[in-house]
């Protein structure tokens, strides 16, 4: 029940403009990716950037997931694990779709590689926002208990 409350409240708070604005700062990896792409006029350079940052986002996703997982209690942790497993299945299906819809153009490889990178980046950011929310809720609860 506690896990459902955290996830439900996180969804509600993420929809409020003030909270959304606070979490809409560009991630450093996004800035670094853009910096990598800016001076890159050729296809090979663009592919190198997207491949490098796909791996960096994958590493970030794993780091954020594990940190979030550790913040949850034993009762709540399986809810996150189930959600992550469902997302992994979604990612697999999404990535399998890309080759099926390619139009045979070389640019397709870049477009779909970047879409995969963005899919991973979005999940990493989503988990970070939820993890931060759980941490803030815990801190607020501790502060309230200290006042009683």
LINLIN-V28445 format. One line per field, one symbol per residue. psi: psi as a letter, one per 30 degrees, with the letter a starting at -180 (. if undefined). burial: 1 if it has 16 or more other C-alpha atoms within 10 Angstrom, else 0. Layout:
psi->???
burial->???
//
This chain:
psi->eeeeeeeeeeeeeffkeeeeefggkkkeeeeeeeeefegjfleeeeeeeeeefeeeeeeeeeeeeeeeeffllfeeefeeeeeeeeeeeeeeeeefeeffgkggkefeeeeeeeeeeeeeeeeeeeeeeeeeeeeeeeeeeeeeeff.
burial->0010011011000100000000100000000010011000000001101110110111011001100110110001001100000000001000100100000000001101111111111011111111111100000000000000
//
